[in-house]
Amino acid sequence: MSEYIHKSHNVTVLMYHIVLPAKYRRVIFDDKVDEVLKDVCLDIENRYQIKFLEIGTDKDHVHFLVQSVPTYSLTKIVTMIKSISAREVFRRCPKVKKLLWGGEMWSDGYYAGSVGKHGNEDMIGKYVKGQGCTYQKLYSNYQLSLF
């Protein structure tokens, strides 16, 4: 269950749904690897300001529901999870390293999405629209090209 994280100048509830596929989409997750991955994630919780709310494995990828603080970027969270978990899984489950001959456990890519505690995008949009006397739309679905 997510909880409010209270710091000296802010209160946050930042949650992310992260999906990490195994390298080459190999089927590497079995009961032993799942248990090691869970232990590693709990160790990460103890060392860093990251909380794993849910972990779900399929045969070739893992879903994480993670809560963290604003000082960690999403990229840093993903990098932390990938590097620490790969090192420990390879150390504790040598058979996984044999299946993945390149020395990498995770694919280069990942999926990440933000998760709201108090509602979806439409609900929050209606709440913001209802604030104050007048409402002025500051942004629409206009796509701005950065390059």
Chimera marker file (.cmm) of the C-alpha trace (Angstrom):
<marker_set name="trace">
<marker id="1" x="0.000" y="0.000" z="0.000" r="1" g="1" b="0" radius="0.5"/>
<marker id="2" x="1.370" y="3.400" z="-0.955" r="1" g="1" b="0" radius="0.5"/>
<marker id="3" x="1.790" y="6.015" z="1.721" r="1" g="1" b="0" radius="0.5"/>
<marker id="4" x="2.574" y="9.688" z="1.892" r="1" g="1" b="0" radius="0.5"/>
<marker id="5" x="6.301" y="10.374" z="2.122" r="1" g="1" b="0" radius="0.5"/>
<marker id="6" x="6.892" y="13.367" z="4.374" r="1" g="1" b="0" radius="0.5"/>
<marker id="7" x="10.105" y="15.358" z="3.929" r="1" g="1" b="0" radius="0.5"/>
<marker id="8" x="11.080" y="18.694" z="5.458" r="1" g="1" b="0" radius="0.5"/>
<marker id="9" x="9.493" y="20.759" z="2.667" r="1" g="1" b="0" radius="0.5"/>
<marker id="10" x="7.214" y="18.422" z="0.731" r="1" g="1" b="0" radius="0.5"/>
<marker id="11" x="4.803" y="15.537" z="0.892" r="1" g="1" b="0" radius="0.5"/>
<marker id="12" x="4.716" y="13.184" z="-2.088" r="1" g="1" b="0" radius="0.5"/>
<marker id="13" x="3.063" y="10.056" z="-3.424" r="1" g="1" b="0" radius="0.5"/>
<marker id="14" x="4.989" y="9.241" z="-6.609" r="1" g="1" b="0" radius="0.5"/>
<marker id="15" x="4.256" y="5.811" z="-8.048" r="1" g="1" b="0" radius="0.5"/>
<marker id="16" x="5.389" y="4.225" z="-11.288" r="1" g="1" b="0" radius="0.5"/>
<marker id="17" x="4.422" y="1.104" z="-13.212" r="1" g="1" b="0" radius="0.5"/>
<marker id="18" x="7.676" y="-0.235" z="-14.686" r="1" g="1" b="0" radius="0.5"/>
<marker id="19" x="7.983" y="-3.217" z="-17.028" r="1" g="1" b="0" radius="0.5"/>
<marker id="20" x="11.423" y="-4.711" z="-17.657" r="1" g="1" b="0" radius="0.5"/>
<marker id="21" x="11.779" y="-7.388" z="-20.349" r="1" g="1" b="0" radius="0.5"/>
<marker id="22" x="14.546" y="-9.975" z="-20.123" r="1" g="1" b="0" radius="0.5"/>
<marker id="23" x="17.340" y="-9.724" z="-22.677" r="1" g="1" b="0" radius="0.5"/>
<marker id="24" x="16.350" y="-11.371" z="-25.967" r="1" g="1" b="0" radius="0.5"/>
<marker id="25" x="12.928" y="-11.981" z="-24.306" r="1" g="1" b="0" radius="0.5"/>
<marker id="26" x="14.366" y="-15.224" z="-22.960" r="1" g="1" b="0" radius="0.5"/>
<marker id="27" x="12.252" y="-17.278" z="-20.568" r="1" g="1" b="0" radius="0.5"/>
<marker id="28" x="14.366" y="-16.914" z="-17.417" r="1" g="1" b="0" radius="0.5"/>
<marker id="29" x="11.892" y="-16.348" z="-14.589" r="1" g="1" b="0" radius="0.5"/>
<marker id="30" x="11.070" y="-19.443" z="-12.569" r="1" g="1" b="0" radius="0.5"/>
<marker id="31" x="10.329" y="-19.869" z="-8.846" r="1" g="1" b="0" radius="0.5"/>
<marker id="32" x="13.998" y="-19.623" z="-7.821" r="1" g="1" b="0" radius="0.5"/>
<marker id="33" x="14.704" y="-16.500" z="-9.882" r="1" g="1" b="0" radius="0.5"/>
<marker id="34" x="11.426" y="-14.945" z="-8.672" r="1" g="1" b="0" radius="0.5"/>
<marker id="35" x="12.479" y="-15.484" z="-5.047" r="1" g="1" b="0" radius="0.5"/>
<marker id="36" x="15.936" y="-13.999" z="-5.645" r="1" g="1" b="0" radius="0.5"/>
<marker id="37" x="14.425" y="-11.015" z="-7.446" r="1" g="1" b="0" radius="0.5"/>
<marker id="38" x="12.026" y="-10.410" z="-4.543" r="1" g="1" b="0" radius="0.5"/>
<marker id="39" x="14.894" y="-10.568" z="-2.015" r="1" g="1" b="0" radius="0.5"/>
<marker id="40" x="16.993" y="-8.178" z="-4.092" r="1" g="1" b="0" radius="0.5"/>
<marker id="41" x="14.097" y="-5.714" z="-4.342" r="1" g="1" b="0" radius="0.5"/>
<marker id="42" x="13.632" y="-5.804" z="-0.569" r="1" g="1" b="0" radius="0.5"/>
<marker id="43" x="17.364" y="-5.088" z="-0.169" r="1" g="1" b="0" radius="0.5"/>
<marker id="44" x="17.023" y="-2.136" z="-2.548" r="1" g="1" b="0" radius="0.5"/>
<marker id="45" x="14.135" y="-0.863" z="-0.384" r="1" g="1" b="0" radius="0.5"/>
<marker id="46" x="16.376" y="-0.952" z="2.684" r="1" g="1" b="0" radius="0.5"/>
<marker id="47" x="19.247" y="0.921" z="1.027" r="1" g="1" b="0" radius="0.5"/>
<marker id="48" x="17.395" y="3.495" z="-1.092" r="1" g="1" b="0" radius="0.5"/>
<marker id="49" x="14.215" y="5.536" z="-0.869" r="1" g="1" b="0" radius="0.5"/>
<marker id="50" x="12.298" y="3.177" z="-3.127" r="1" g="1" b="0" radius="0.5"/>
<marker id="51" x="9.365" y="1.034" z="-2.062" r="1" g="1" b="0" radius="0.5"/>
<marker id="52" x="8.179" y="-1.930" z="-4.129" r="1" g="1" b="0" radius="0.5"/>
<marker id="53" x="4.408" y="-2.054" z="-3.749" r="1" g="1" b="0" radius="0.5"/>
<marker id="54" x="3.935" y="-4.977" z="-6.167" r="1" g="1" b="0" radius="0.5"/>
<marker id="55" x="6.208" y="-7.260" z="-8.185" r="1" g="1" b="0" radius="0.5"/>
<marker id="56" x="4.775" y="-9.583" z="-10.795" r="1" g="1" b="0" radius="0.5"/>
<marker id="57" x="6.763" y="-11.827" z="-13.106" r="1" g="1" b="0" radius="0.5"/>
<marker id="58" x="5.851" y="-13.436" z="-16.364" r="1" g="1" b="0" radius="0.5"/>
<marker id="59" x="8.186" y="-15.896" z="-18.039" r="1" g="1" b="0" radius="0.5"/>
<marker id="60" x="10.118" y="-13.237" z="-19.947" r="1" g="1" b="0" radius="0.5"/>
<marker id="61" x="9.398" y="-9.909" z="-18.216" r="1" g="1" b="0" radius="0.5"/>
<marker id="62" x="8.658" y="-8.337" z="-14.833" r="1" g="1" b="0" radius="0.5"/>
<marker id="63" x="6.106" y="-5.720" z="-13.745" r="1" g="1" b="0" radius="0.5"/>
<marker id="64" x="6.963" y="-3.457" z="-10.814" r="1" g="1" b="0" radius="0.5"/>
<marker id="65" x="4.734" y="-0.990" z="-8.981" r="1" g="1" b="0" radius="0.5"/>
<marker id="66" x="7.252" y="1.306" z="-7.333" r="1" g="1" b="0" radius="0.5"/>
<marker id="67" x="6.943" y="4.317" z="-5.055" r="1" g="1" b="0" radius="0.5"/>
<marker id="68" x="9.819" y="6.750" z="-4.675" r="1" g="1" b="0" radius="0.5"/>
<marker id="69" x="10.805" y="10.296" z="-3.794" r="1" g="1" b="0" radius="0.5"/>
<marker id="70" x="11.242" y="13.212" z="-6.242" r="1" g="1" b="0" radius="0.5"/>
<marker id="71" x="15.028" y="13.244" z="-5.809" r="1" g="1" b="0" radius="0.5"/>
<marker id="72" x="15.239" y="10.031" z="-7.867" r="1" g="1" b="0" radius="0.5"/>
<marker id="73" x="14.471" y="10.408" z="-11.540" r="1" g="1" b="0" radius="0.5"/>
<marker id="74" x="12.598" y="7.599" z="-13.235" r="1" g="1" b="0" radius="0.5"/>
<marker id="75" x="15.714" y="6.746" z="-15.231" r="1" g="1" b="0" radius="0.5"/>
<marker id="76" x="17.757" y="6.475" z="-12.039" r="1" g="1" b="0" radius="0.5"/>
<marker id="77" x="15.156" y="4.167" z="-10.477" r="1" g="1" b="0" radius="0.5"/>
<marker id="78" x="15.121" y="1.887" z="-13.537" r="1" g="1" b="0" radius="0.5"/>
<marker id="79" x="18.934" y="1.859" z="-13.733" r="1" g="1" b="0" radius="0.5"/>
<marker id="80" x="19.176" y="0.992" z="-10.043" r="1" g="1" b="0" radius="0.5"/>
<marker id="81" x="16.699" y="-1.861" z="-10.316" r="1" g="1" b="0" radius="0.5"/>
<marker id="82" x="18.301" y="-3.247" z="-13.473" r="1" g="1" b="0" radius="0.5"/>
<marker id="83" x="21.917" y="-3.118" z="-12.332" r="1" g="1" b="0" radius="0.5"/>
<marker id="84" x="21.508" y="-4.398" z="-8.782" r="1" g="1" b="0" radius="0.5"/>
<marker id="85" x="19.016" y="-7.128" z="-9.673" r="1" g="1" b="0" radius="0.5"/>
<marker id="86" x="21.081" y="-8.398" z="-12.632" r="1" g="1" b="0" radius="0.5"/>
<marker id="87" x="24.260" y="-8.621" z="-10.569" r="1" g="1" b="0" radius="0.5"/>
<marker id="88" x="22.543" y="-10.516" z="-7.764" r="1" g="1" b="0" radius="0.5"/>
<marker id="89" x="20.483" y="-12.843" z="-9.971" r="1" g="1" b="0" radius="0.5"/>
<marker id="90" x="23.615" y="-13.792" z="-11.936" r="1" g="1" b="0" radius="0.5"/>
<marker id="91" x="25.498" y="-14.396" z="-8.685" r="1" g="1" b="0" radius="0.5"/>
<marker id="92" x="22.771" y="-16.467" z="-6.997" r="1" g="1" b="0" radius="0.5"/>
<marker id="93" x="21.378" y="-18.234" z="-10.098" r="1" g="1" b="0" radius="0.5"/>
<marker id="94" x="24.297" y="-19.104" z="-12.414" r="1" g="1" b="0" radius="0.5"/>
<marker id="95" x="21.972" y="-20.940" z="-14.831" r="1" g="1" b="0" radius="0.5"/>
<marker id="96" x="20.442" y="-17.584" z="-15.822" r="1" g="1" b="0" radius="0.5"/>
<marker id="97" x="23.857" y="-16.294" z="-16.886" r="1" g="1" b="0" radius="0.5"/>
<marker id="98" x="24.240" y="-19.334" z="-19.160" r="1" g="1" b="0" radius="0.5"/>
<marker id="99" x="20.887" y="-18.618" z="-20.829" r="1" g="1" b="0" radius="0.5"/>
<marker id="100" x="21.941" y="-15.013" z="-21.441" r="1" g="1" b="0" radius="0.5"/>
<marker id="101" x="25.388" y="-15.387" z="-22.971" r="1" g="1" b="0" radius="0.5"/>
<marker id="102" x="25.965" y="-11.650" z="-23.413" r="1" g="1" b="0" radius="0.5"/>
<marker id="103" x="26.276" y="-10.914" z="-19.700" r="1" g="1" b="0" radius="0.5"/>
<marker id="104" x="23.157" y="-8.726" z="-19.581" r="1" g="1" b="0" radius="0.5"/>
<marker id="105" x="19.954" y="-9.763" z="-17.860" r="1" g="1" b="0" radius="0.5"/>
<marker id="106" x="17.630" y="-6.952" z="-18.973" r="1" g="1" b="0" radius="0.5"/>
<marker id="107" x="16.757" y="-5.624" z="-22.395" r="1" g="1" b="0" radius="0.5"/>
<marker id="108" x="17.889" y="-2.058" z="-23.099" r="1" g="1" b="0" radius="0.5"/>
<marker id="109" x="14.321" y="-0.751" z="-23.211" r="1" g="1" b="0" radius="0.5"/>
<marker id="110" x="11.596" y="-0.554" z="-20.623" r="1" g="1" b="0" radius="0.5"/>
<marker id="111" x="8.055" y="0.695" z="-20.123" r="1" g="1" b="0" radius="0.5"/>
<marker id="112" x="7.241" y="3.238" z="-17.433" r="1" g="1" b="0" radius="0.5"/>
<marker id="113" x="3.971" y="4.914" z="-16.591" r="1" g="1" b="0" radius="0.5"/>
<marker id="114" x="2.918" y="7.121" z="-13.715" r="1" g="1" b="0" radius="0.5"/>
<marker id="115" x="0.222" y="5.876" z="-11.389" r="1" g="1" b="0" radius="0.5"/>
<marker id="116" x="-2.157" y="8.139" z="-9.499" r="1" g="1" b="0" radius="0.5"/>
<marker id="117" x="-3.284" y="7.482" z="-5.953" r="1" g="1" b="0" radius="0.5"/>
<marker id="118" x="-6.307" y="9.768" z="-6.036" r="1" g="1" b="0" radius="0.5"/>
<marker id="119" x="-7.670" y="9.365" z="-9.531" r="1" g="1" b="0" radius="0.5"/>
<marker id="120" x="-6.933" y="9.260" z="-13.190" r="1" g="1" b="0" radius="0.5"/>
<marker id="121" x="-6.077" y="12.088" z="-15.564" r="1" g="1" b="0" radius="0.5"/>
<marker id="122" x="-9.724" y="13.016" z="-16.231" r="1" g="1" b="0" radius="0.5"/>
<marker id="123" x="-10.612" y="13.162" z="-12.554" r="1" g="1" b="0" radius="0.5"/>
<marker id="124" x="-7.629" y="15.364" z="-11.647" r="1" g="1" b="0" radius="0.5"/>
<marker id="125" x="-8.326" y="17.566" z="-14.691" r="1" g="1" b="0" radius="0.5"/>
<marker id="126" x="-11.898" y="18.155" z="-13.478" r="1" g="1" b="0" radius="0.5"/>
<marker id="127" x="-10.595" y="18.948" z="-9.992" r="1" g="1" b="0" radius="0.5"/>
<marker id="128" x="-8.089" y="21.506" z="-11.294" r="1" g="1" b="0" radius="0.5"/>
<marker id="129" x="-10.738" y="23.011" z="-13.585" r="1" g="1" b="0" radius="0.5"/>
<marker id="130" x="-13.039" y="23.520" z="-10.599" r="1" g="1" b="0" radius="0.5"/>
<marker id="131" x="-10.493" y="25.530" z="-8.618" r="1" g="1" b="0" radius="0.5"/>
<marker id="132" x="-10.792" y="29.318" z="-8.346" r="1" g="1" b="0" radius="0.5"/>
<marker id="133" x="-13.399" y="31.648" z="-9.855" r="1" g="1" b="0" radius="0.5"/>
<marker id="134" x="-12.393" y="31.439" z="-13.495" r="1" g="1" b="0" radius="0.5"/>
<marker id="135" x="-10.693" y="28.708" z="-15.426" r="1" g="1" b="0" radius="0.5"/>
<marker id="136" x="-8.196" y="29.304" z="-18.163" r="1" g="1" b="0" radius="0.5"/>
<marker id="137" x="-6.911" y="26.341" z="-20.106" r="1" g="1" b="0" radius="0.5"/>
<marker id="138" x="-3.121" y="26.638" z="-20.229" r="1" g="1" b="0" radius="0.5"/>
<marker id="139" x="-2.454" y="23.523" z="-22.250" r="1" g="1" b="0" radius="0.5"/>
<marker id="140" x="-4.215" y="21.386" z="-24.807" r="1" g="1" b="0" radius="0.5"/>
<marker id="141" x="-3.187" y="18.326" z="-26.764" r="1" g="1" b="0" radius="0.5"/>
<marker id="142" x="-1.115" y="20.475" z="-29.104" r="1" g="1" b="0" radius="0.5"/>
<marker id="143" x="2.110" y="18.571" z="-29.780" r="1" g="1" b="0" radius="0.5"/>
<marker id="144" x="5.279" y="20.605" z="-29.446" r="1" g="1" b="0" radius="0.5"/>
<marker id="145" x="8.240" y="19.293" z="-31.409" r="1" g="1" b="0" radius="0.5"/>
<marker id="146" x="11.522" y="19.466" z="-29.524" r="1" g="1" b="0" radius="0.5"/>
<marker id="147" x="13.732" y="18.684" z="-32.485" r="1" g="1" b="0" radius="0.5"/>
<link id1="1" id2="2" r="1" g="1" b="0" radius="0.2"/>
<link id1="2" id2="3" r="1" g="1" b="0" radius="0.2"/>
<link id1="3" id2="4" r="1" g="1" b="0" radius="0.2"/>
<link id1="4" id2="5" r="1" g="1" b="0" radius="0.2"/>
<link id1="5" id2="6" r="1" g="1" b="0" radius="0.2"/>
<link id1="6" id2="7" r="1" g="1" b="0" radius="0.2"/>
<link id1="7" id2="8" r="1" g="1" b="0" radius="0.2"/>
<link id1="8" id2="9" r="1" g="1" b="0" radius="0.2"/>
<link id1="9" id2="10" r="1" g="1" b="0" radius="0.2"/>
<link id1="10" id2="11" r="1" g="1" b="0" radius="0.2"/>
<link id1="11" id2="12" r="1" g="1" b="0" radius="0.2"/>
<link id1="12" id2="13" r="1" g="1" b="0" radius="0.2"/>
<link id1="13" id2="14" r="1" g="1" b="0" radius="0.2"/>
<link id1="14" id2="15" r="1" g="1" b="0" radius="0.2"/>
<link id1="15" id2="16" r="1" g="1" b="0" radius="0.2"/>
<link id1="16" id2="17" r="1" g="1" b="0" radius="0.2"/>
<link id1="17" id2="18" r="1" g="1" b="0" radius="0.2"/>
<link id1="18" id2="19" r="1" g="1" b="0" radius="0.2"/>
<link id1="19" id2="20" r="1" g="1" b="0" radius="0.2"/>
<link id1="20" id2="21" r="1" g="1" b="0" radius="0.2"/>
<link id1="21" id2="22" r="1" g="1" b="0" radius="0.2"/>
<link id1="22" id2="23" r="1" g="1" b="0" radius="0.2"/>
<link id1="23" id2="24" r="1" g="1" b="0" radius="0.2"/>
<link id1="24" id2="25" r="1" g="1" b="0" radius="0.2"/>
<link id1="25" id2="26" r="1" g="1" b="0" radius="0.2"/>
<link id1="26" id2="27" r="1" g="1" b="0" radius="0.2"/>
<link id1="27" id2="28" r="1" g="1" b="0" radius="0.2"/>
<link id1="28" id2="29" r="1" g="1" b="0" radius="0.2"/>
<link id1="29" id2="30" r="1" g="1" b="0" radius="0.2"/>
<link id1="30" id2="31" r="1" g="1" b="0" radius="0.2"/>
<link id1="31" id2="32" r="1" g="1" b="0" radius="0.2"/>
<link id1="32" id2="33" r="1" g="1" b="0" radius="0.2"/>
<link id1="33" id2="34" r="1" g="1" b="0" radius="0.2"/>
<link id1="34" id2="35" r="1" g="1" b="0" radius="0.2"/>
<link id1="35" id2="36" r="1" g="1" b="0" radius="0.2"/>
<link id1="36" id2="37" r="1" g="1" b="0" radius="0.2"/>
<link id1="37" id2="38" r="1" g="1" b="0" radius="0.2"/>
<link id1="38" id2="39" r="1" g="1" b="0" radius="0.2"/>
<link id1="39" id2="40" r="1" g="1" b="0" radius="0.2"/>
<link id1="40" id2="41" r="1" g="1" b="0" radius="0.2"/>
<link id1="41" id2="42" r="1" g="1" b="0" radius="0.2"/>
<link id1="42" id2="43" r="1" g="1" b="0" radius="0.2"/>
<link id1="43" id2="44" r="1" g="1" b="0" radius="0.2"/>
<link id1="44" id2="45" r="1" g="1" b="0" radius="0.2"/>
<link id1="45" id2="46" r="1" g="1" b="0" radius="0.2"/>
<link id1="46" id2="47" r="1" g="1" b="0" radius="0.2"/>
<link id1="47" id2="48" r="1" g="1" b="0" radius="0.2"/>
<link id1="48" id2="49" r="1" g="1" b="0" radius="0.2"/>
<link id1="49" id2="50" r="1" g="1" b="0" radius="0.2"/>
<link id1="50" id2="51" r="1" g="1" b="0" radius="0.2"/>
<link id1="51" id2="52" r="1" g="1" b="0" radius="0.2"/>
<link id1="52" id2="53" r="1" g="1" b="0" radius="0.2"/>
<link id1="53" id2="54" r="1" g="1" b="0" radius="0.2"/>
<link id1="54" id2="55" r="1" g="1" b="0" radius="0.2"/>
<link id1="55" id2="56" r="1" g="1" b="0" radius="0.2"/>
<link id1="56" id2="57" r="1" g="1" b="0" radius="0.2"/>
<link id1="57" id2="58" r="1" g="1" b="0" radius="0.2"/>
<link id1="58" id2="59" r="1" g="1" b="0" radius="0.2"/>
<link id1="59" id2="60" r="1" g="1" b="0" radius="0.2"/>
<link id1="60" id2="61" r="1" g="1" b="0" radius="0.2"/>
<link id1="61" id2="62" r="1" g="1" b="0" radius="0.2"/>
<link id1="62" id2="63" r="1" g="1" b="0" radius="0.2"/>
<link id1="63" id2="64" r="1" g="1" b="0" radius="0.2"/>
<link id1="64" id2="65" r="1" g="1" b="0" radius="0.2"/>
<link id1="65" id2="66" r="1" g="1" b="0" radius="0.2"/>
<link id1="66" id2="67" r="1" g="1" b="0" radius="0.2"/>
<link id1="67" id2="68" r="1" g="1" b="0" radius="0.2"/>
<link id1="68" id2="69" r="1" g="1" b="0" radius="0.2"/>
<link id1="69" id2="70" r="1" g="1" b="0" radius="0.2"/>
<link id1="70" id2="71" r="1" g="1" b="0" radius="0.2"/>
<link id1="71" id2="72" r="1" g="1" b="0" radius="0.2"/>
<link id1="72" id2="73" r="1" g="1" b="0" radius="0.2"/>
<link id1="73" id2="74" r="1" g="1" b="0" radius="0.2"/>
<link id1="74" id2="75" r="1" g="1" b="0" radius="0.2"/>
<link id1="75" id2="76" r="1" g="1" b="0" radius="0.2"/>
<link id1="76" id2="77" r="1" g="1" b="0" radius="0.2"/>
<link id1="77" id2="78" r="1" g="1" b="0" radius="0.2"/>
<link id1="78" id2="79" r="1" g="1" b="0" radius="0.2"/>
<link id1="79" id2="80" r="1" g="1" b="0" radius="0.2"/>
<link id1="80" id2="81" r="1" g="1" b="0" radius="0.2"/>
<link id1="81" id2="82" r="1" g="1" b="0" radius="0.2"/>
<link id1="82" id2="83" r="1" g="1" b="0" radius="0.2"/>
<link id1="83" id2="84" r="1" g="1" b="0" radius="0.2"/>
<link id1="84" id2="85" r="1" g="1" b="0" radius="0.2"/>
<link id1="85" id2="86" r="1" g="1" b="0" radius="0.2"/>
<link id1="86" id2="87" r="1" g="1" b="0" radius="0.2"/>
<link id1="87" id2="88" r="1" g="1" b="0" radius="0.2"/>
<link id1="88" id2="89" r="1" g="1" b="0" radius="0.2"/>
<link id1="89" id2="90" r="1" g="1" b="0" radius="0.2"/>
<link id1="90" id2="91" r="1" g="1" b="0" radius="0.2"/>
<link id1="91" id2="92" r="1" g="1" b="0" radius="0.2"/>
<link id1="92" id2="93" r="1" g="1" b="0" radius="0.2"/>
<link id1="93" id2="94" r="1" g="1" b="0" radius="0.2"/>
<link id1="94" id2="95" r="1" g="1" b="0" radius="0.2"/>
<link id1="95" id2="96" r="1" g="1" b="0" radius="0.2"/>
<link id1="96" id2="97" r="1" g="1" b="0" radius="0.2"/>
<link id1="97" id2="98" r="1" g="1" b="0" radius="0.2"/>
<link id1="98" id2="99" r="1" g="1" b="0" radius="0.2"/>
<link id1="99" id2="100" r="1" g="1" b="0" radius="0.2"/>
<link id1="100" id2="101" r="1" g="1" b="0" radius="0.2"/>
<link id1="101" id2="102" r="1" g="1" b="0" radius="0.2"/>
<link id1="102" id2="103" r="1" g="1" b="0" radius="0.2"/>
<link id1="103" id2="104" r="1" g="1" b="0" radius="0.2"/>
<link id1="104" id2="105" r="1" g="1" b="0" radius="0.2"/>
<link id1="105" id2="106" r="1" g="1" b="0" radius="0.2"/>
<link id1="106" id2="107" r="1" g="1" b="0" radius="0.2"/>
<link id1="107" id2="108" r="1" g="1" b="0" radius="0.2"/>
<link id1="108" id2="109" r="1" g="1" b="0" radius="0.2"/>
<link id1="109" id2="110" r="1" g="1" b="0" radius="0.2"/>
<link id1="110" id2="111" r="1" g="1" b="0" radius="0.2"/>
<link id1="111" id2="112" r="1" g="1" b="0" radius="0.2"/>
<link id1="112" id2="113" r="1" g="1" b="0" radius="0.2"/>
<link id1="113" id2="114" r="1" g="1" b="0" radius="0.2"/>
<link id1="114" id2="115" r="1" g="1" b="0" radius="0.2"/>
<link id1="115" id2="116" r="1" g="1" b="0" radius="0.2"/>
<link id1="116" id2="117" r="1" g="1" b="0" radius="0.2"/>
<link id1="117" id2="118" r="1" g="1" b="0" radius="0.2"/>
<link id1="118" id2="119" r="1" g="1" b="0" radius="0.2"/>
<link id1="119" id2="120" r="1" g="1" b="0" radius="0.2"/>
<link id1="120" id2="121" r="1" g="1" b="0" radius="0.2"/>
<link id1="121" id2="122" r="1" g="1" b="0" radius="0.2"/>
<link id1="122" id2="123" r="1" g="1" b="0" radius="0.2"/>
<link id1="123" id2="124" r="1" g="1" b="0" radius="0.2"/>
<link id1="124" id2="125" r="1" g="1" b="0" radius="0.2"/>
<link id1="125" id2="126" r="1" g="1" b="0" radius="0.2"/>
<link id1="126" id2="127" r="1" g="1" b="0" radius="0.2"/>
<link id1="127" id2="128" r="1" g="1" b="0" radius="0.2"/>
<link id1="128" id2="129" r="1" g="1" b="0" radius="0.2"/>
<link id1="129" id2="130" r="1" g="1" b="0" radius="0.2"/>
<link id1="130" id2="131" r="1" g="1" b="0" radius="0.2"/>
<link id1="131" id2="132" r="1" g="1" b="0" radius="0.2"/>
<link id1="132" id2="133" r="1" g="1" b="0" radius="0.2"/>
<link id1="133" id2="134" r="1" g="1" b="0" radius="0.2"/>
<link id1="134" id2="135" r="1" g="1" b="0" radius="0.2"/>
<link id1="135" id2="136" r="1" g="1" b="0" radius="0.2"/>
<link id1="136" id2="137" r="1" g="1" b="0" radius="0.2"/>
<link id1="137" id2="138" r="1" g="1" b="0" radius="0.2"/>
<link id1="138" id2="139" r="1" g="1" b="0" radius="0.2"/>
<link id1="139" id2="140" r="1" g="1" b="0" radius="0.2"/>
<link id1="140" id2="141" r="1" g="1" b="0" radius="0.2"/>
<link id1="141" id2="142" r="1" g="1" b="0" radius="0.2"/>
<link id1="142" id2="143" r="1" g="1" b="0" radius="0.2"/>
<link id1="143" id2="144" r="1" g="1" b="0" radius="0.2"/>
<link id1="144" id2="145" r="1" g="1" b="0" radius="0.2"/>
<link id1="145" id2="146" r="1" g="1" b="0" radius="0.2"/>
<link id1="146" id2="147" r="1" g="1" b="0" radius="0.2"/>
</marker_set>
